[in-house]
Amino acid sequence: MALKSTVFKAHLNIADMDRNYYADHTLTLARHPSETDERMMLRLLAFMVYADEALEFTKGLSTDDEPDLWQKSLSGEIELWIELGTPDDSRIRKACNQADQVVLFAYGGRAVSAWWDKVRGKVARFNNLRIIEVDSQACEALAALAARSMTLQCNIQDGQLSLGDSERLVTVEPTAIYPA
């Protein structure tokens, strides 16, 4: 018998001073049985950083043809492709060829620098690619915020995110890897 996804509900209040974006979003996230709280919360973090009415979660882990999040134009072109992890260069190339803009949120501690050393030369030619690293401590703190029903306040200023619920506050300062 196949395991089913776990459904999480998130109400977000986003105040992004960097983009002058202020909005509330009520989201439903399906956490794949093989997905950790850390990865699910990184998907939520990626949504907050690029929040838009047209940005949506995809099937993610259950399909190879889609990113974790994407934003499509009204005519169906992929404007923004957001991926998590440390994918191989062929997946990055595919994304860069299909989307106007590709953002990769890399996480995994020291494994990220080893991965970057391996793929740097192969992906450096893509002008529509942005790679951001989220450190292990921030990922662990984000995972601690995970709950089946979440109400989160997110403030973004000068690239720094402050994210919290009624009890905890997490500060995340993503680091740009590419372009540096």
Long-range contacts (C-beta under 8 A, 24 or more apart in sequence): 3-33, 4-33, 5-30, 5-31, 5-32, 5-33, 6-30, 6-31, 6-33, 6-148, 7-31, 7-148, 8-40, 8-146, 8-147, 8-148, 8-149, 8-150, 9-148, 9-149, 9-150, 10-44, 10-150, 10-151, 10-152, 11-150, 11-151, 11-152, 12-44, 12-47, 12-48, 12-51, 12-152, 12-153, 12-154, 13-151, 13-152, 13-153, 13-154, 14-48, 14-51, 14-154, 14-156, 15-153, 15-154, 15-155, 15-156, 16-48, 16-51, 16-154, 16-155, 16-156, 17-155, 17-156, 17-157, 17-158, 18-156, 18-157, 18-158, 18-159, 19-156, 21-51, 21-52, 23-51, 23-53, 25-51, 27-57, 29-57, 30-57, 32-60, 32-61, 32-62, 34-61, 35-60, 35-61, 36-143, 37-143, 37-146, 38-107, 38-139, 38-140, 38-142, 38-143, 39-84, 39-85, 39-107, 40-146, 41-139, 41-142, 41-143, 41-145, 41-146, 42-84, 42-105, 42-107, 42-134, 42-139, 42-142, 43-68, 43-69, 43-84, 44-142, 44-152, 45-105, 45-134, 45-142, 45-161, 45-163, 45-172, 46-82, 46-84, 46-103, 46-105, 48-154, 48-156, 48-161, 48-163, 49-156, 49-161, 49-174, 50-80, 50-82, 50-103, 54-79, 55-80, 67-95, 70-99, 86-111, 86-112, 86-115, 88-119, 89-119, 89-122, 89-123, 92-119, 92-122, 92-123, 92-126, 92-129, 93-122, 93-123, 93-126, 95-129, 96-123, 96-126, 96-128, 96-129, 99-128, 100-128, 101-128, 101-130, 102-126, 102-128, 102-129, 102-130, 103-129, 103-130, 103-131, 103-132, 104-129, 104-130, 104-131, 104-132, 105-132, 105-133, 105-134, 105-174, 106-131, 106-132, 106-133, 106-134, 106-177, 107-133, 107-134, 107-135, 107-136, 107-139, 108-136, 109-135, 109-136, 112-177, 116-177, 116-178, 120-178, 123-178, 124-178, 129-178, 130-176, 130-178, 130-179, 131-176, 131-177, 131-178, 132-174, 132-175, 132-176, 132-177, 133-174, 133-175, 133-176, 133-177, 134-172, 134-174, 134-175, 135-175, 138-170, 138-171, 138-172, 138-173, 141-170, 141-172, 142-170, 142-172, 144-168, 144-170, 145-170
